[in-house]
Amino acid sequence: MDKQLKRLFFPFFPKRLKKILISINAGKITGRIARGTTWVLTGNIISKIFTLILSICIARLLGKVHYGELGMVQSTVNMFVTFAGFGLGVTSTKYVSELRETNPLKVGQIIASSNAIACCLGAVSTIAFFLLSDIISVRSINAPYLVNEIRLSSFMLFFAAINGAQVGALSGFEDFKSIAKITIYSVVLFVPIQCITTYFWGLDGAILGLSLNYFLQYLLNFYALRKTALKFNVRIRLKNSFNDISYIWKFSLPALLSVLVLMIISWYVNTMLVTQKNGFGEMAIINASFQWTAIVLFIPMAISAISLPIFSNSQNNLITLIKLVKVNVIFSMTFGLTVAIILSLFSKQIMNAYGPGFQGGSKVLIILLFAAVLNSLNSIIGQVIASFNKMWIGFILNFIYAFSFLGFAYYYFNKGMGSMGYCQSYLFAYIIHTITVTAFSLYYLKKKQRNIFDHAIGMD
């Protein structure tokens, strides 16, 4: 454990947490966790600071309505990005982390095939999104005047799809240092670029800036992945890489469906919101609020990013795995609640910073902040299900969450509640999701424990 961290924070930890930390600290896995978390947090902190500054600048440059339109365009693009990514990022993380030491040849084939599939799906998604822009703008979001902006945003899909597969592979190698550096480099360059393009070309410029950022990340990821793979004696070659792609059906497909159902329902709820009275103004409040929920989530998401490869490598050491889960959950919940409370106290000042029309969004921000605390818990516990390769169960749980969100949204929007109805639906759906994910994670941990015990008895 880092001496500075121990001196500053360790004395304030509860006695039970101290015992768990000391126990884990005795193992060699601690160094990997500490290094990974440090780099991921560094990248996330700098990224979130610059992103928050950027969101305020863009909101002031565009105004409330156009900022809401930008949020809707981004939401629509993200849905197609999910399809184009095909769950290949998390798949790469899972299999690269498991096989990098025992079967480097297989790892190289998985990375090559994943990137090739992501490239093809990215191209198909880009073309489809461009061709369907008329239908999307007119029939889906009831904003035919946004057709050109939707067409322009299609070009970011190709690079977004490949970026997901590349970052997933880097996570599997536990090269969080490179991921953090790429995040920092891209966001530092991204802020001035998007501000300049938005200043000169308005909403079109904001979308152009986003596209340029995806391209920059692609170039940096491409170089970093090949450099890291060589350190593990992994050759990324397409030859024979498609001989065995069973991982697509076992892991990628349910991973895709899990995320896709969330994105489709979230996007559909967004379209319901923007068709309400003053819809894009209400969407702007939601978009601005989500920028701040990212602060609640950045440590849990950092821990979640390193959890899957480490959890996957700890399958044979259940005691360590359980302790890791406990520590990660305690850290995430403590941090999330603390940040949510602090930001809630300043919610009015935060929303006022976005300019005229945002002043009434403080209650929306508060509700979404505490919903994000539940999200932070799920981001950690959900990795237990993924590490046990129970991705189809994960899909079912996400399906339940998504349609709970949709059901609550129908109820509140019919009452004309707008952004307040959105955030309450989001909160109640996450309460349901937290209960189901926690229950199944505990079930699989106990089942694994029983299997180990039964095996030990049989060996005796």
NORURFEN-V50203 format. One record per pair of residues at least 12 apart in sequence whose ideal C-beta (glycine too) atoms are under 6 Angstrom apart, sorted by sequence separation. I is the first residue (numbers start at 1). J is the second residue. D is the distance in Angstrom with one decimal. If there is no record, write none. Layout:
BEGIN
i,j,d
I,J,D
I,J,D
END
This chain:
BEGIN
i,j,d
197,209,4.3
134,147,5.8
137,150,5.4
412,425,5.7
133,147,5.3
136,150,5.7
348,362,4.6
95,110,5.2
194,209,3.0
347,362,4.0
193,209,5.3
409,425,4.3
133,150,4.3
408,425,3.5
133,151,4.5
347,365,4.7
193,212,5.9
347,366,5.3
405,425,5.6
408,428,5.2
130,151,5.6
92,114,5.2
344,366,4.7
190,213,4.4
1,25,5.0
130,154,4.3
405,429,3.8
129,154,4.1
303,328,5.0
344,369,5.9
404,429,4.2
88,114,4.6
343,369,5.6
186,213,5.9
126,154,5.3
129,157,5.9
401,429,5.5
404,432,4.9
340,369,4.2
88,118,5.2
186,216,5.2
340,370,5.4
126,157,4.5
186,217,5.0
125,157,4.8
126,158,4.8
300,332,3.9
401,433,3.9
340,373,5.4
86,121,5.5
122,157,5.9
123,158,6.0
122,158,4.1
299,335,4.7
337,373,5.7
84,121,4.7
336,373,4.1
84,122,4.7
182,220,4.3
122,161,3.3
397,436,5.2
121,161,5.8
122,162,5.8
296,336,5.0
336,376,4.2
397,437,5.6
84,125,3.9
83,125,5.9
118,161,4.7
119,162,5.8
296,339,4.9
118,162,4.9
295,339,5.7
296,340,5.4
332,376,4.8
333,377,6.0
80,125,5.1
178,224,4.1
118,165,4.1
332,380,5.4
80,129,5.1
115,165,5.2
114,165,4.6
292,343,5.9
329,380,5.5
328,380,4.8
175,228,4.5
149,203,5.8
153,207,4.9
156,210,5.8
160,214,5.2
163,217,5.2
152,207,5.1
156,211,4.3
159,214,4.2
163,218,5.6
166,221,3.9
170,225,5.8
173,228,5.1
364,419,4.9
368,423,5.0
371,426,5.2
378,433,6.0
382,437,5.6
155,211,5.1
159,215,5.2
162,218,5.9
169,225,5.7
367,423,4.2
371,427,4.2
374,430,4.2
378,434,5.9
381,437,5.4
385,441,5.9
388,444,5.1
377,434,5.9
381,438,5.8
384,441,4.3
111,169,4.9
149,207,5.8
156,214,4.5
163,221,5.7
159,218,4.3
166,225,5.2
364,423,4.8
371,430,5.0
378,437,5.2
367,427,5.5
374,434,4.9
381,441,4.8
288,354,5.1
72,141,5.7
311,383,5.6
84,157,5.6
92,165,5.8
96,169,5.5
296,369,5.8
89,164,3.9
93,168,4.6
97,172,4.4
289,364,5.4
293,368,5.2
297,372,5.5
304,379,4.2
308,383,4.9
312,387,4.9
73,149,5.6
77,153,5.0
81,157,6.0
85,161,5.2
89,165,5.7
92,168,3.5
96,172,2.6
285,361,3.8
289,365,4.4
293,369,5.8
296,372,4.1
300,376,3.5
304,380,5.7
307,383,4.3
311,387,3.7
80,157,5.6
84,161,3.6
88,165,4.3
92,169,4.3
89,167,6.0
93,171,4.4
301,379,5.9
308,386,5.7
81,160,4.5
85,164,4.1
89,168,3.3
93,172,4.5
285,364,5.5
289,368,4.8
293,372,4.0
297,376,5.5
300,379,5.0
304,383,6.0
73,153,5.4
92,172,5.6
112,236,5.0
111,236,5.0
112,237,5.7
108,234,4.7
112,238,4.9
107,234,5.0
108,235,4.7
108,236,5.1
113,241,4.1
104,233,5.1
108,237,6.0
112,241,4.2
113,242,5.6
104,234,4.6
141,271,5.2
318,448,5.8
140,271,5.7
318,449,5.9
100,232,5.3
109,241,4.0
113,245,5.9
141,274,6.0
142,275,5.4
286,419,5.4
285,419,4.7
318,452,5.9
174,309,5.7
40,176,5.1
47,183,5.0
70,206,5.5
255,391,5.5
258,394,5.2
262,398,5.6
282,418,4.3
286,422,5.7
39,176,4.1
43,180,3.2
50,187,4.6
54,191,4.9
61,198,4.9
66,203,5.2
172,309,5.6
254,391,3.7
258,395,4.4
261,398,5.7
265,402,3.9
282,419,4.3
36,174,5.9
39,177,4.7
42,180,5.2
46,184,5.1
57,195,5.5
254,392,4.7
257,395,4.9
261,399,5.4
36,176,4.5
43,183,3.9
47,187,4.7
58,198,5.7
251,391,5.5
258,398,4.4
262,402,5.3
265,405,5.9
269,409,4.6
39,180,4.2
43,184,5.7
50,191,5.1
254,395,4.6
261,402,4.8
265,406,5.1
272,413,5.4
276,418,5.3
58,206,5.9
273,422,5.6
95,247,5.8
91,247,5.8
91,251,4.7
91,252,4.5
88,252,5.8
87,252,4.3
90,255,5.0
86,252,5.7
87,255,3.0
87,256,3.8
86,256,4.9
82,259,5.0
82,260,5.2
82,263,4.5
79,263,4.4
79,267,4.6
75,267,5.4
75,270,4.9
72,274,5.8
69,280,5.7
72,283,5.8
68,280,3.6
71,283,5.4
97,309,3.4
98,312,5.4
65,280,5.1
68,283,4.0
93,308,5.3
97,312,5.0
68,284,3.5
71,287,3.3
93,309,5.8
97,313,6.0
64,281,5.6
67,284,4.8
94,312,5.9
64,284,4.8
55,291,4.5
52,291,5.8
48,294,5.6
48,295,5.9
48,298,5.3
44,298,4.3
44,302,5.2
41,302,4.8
40,302,3.8
40,305,5.2
36,306,3.8
64,357,4.1
59,354,4.8
60,355,5.5
56,353,5.7
24,323,5.5
20,323,5.5
20,327,5.5
17,330,5.8
END
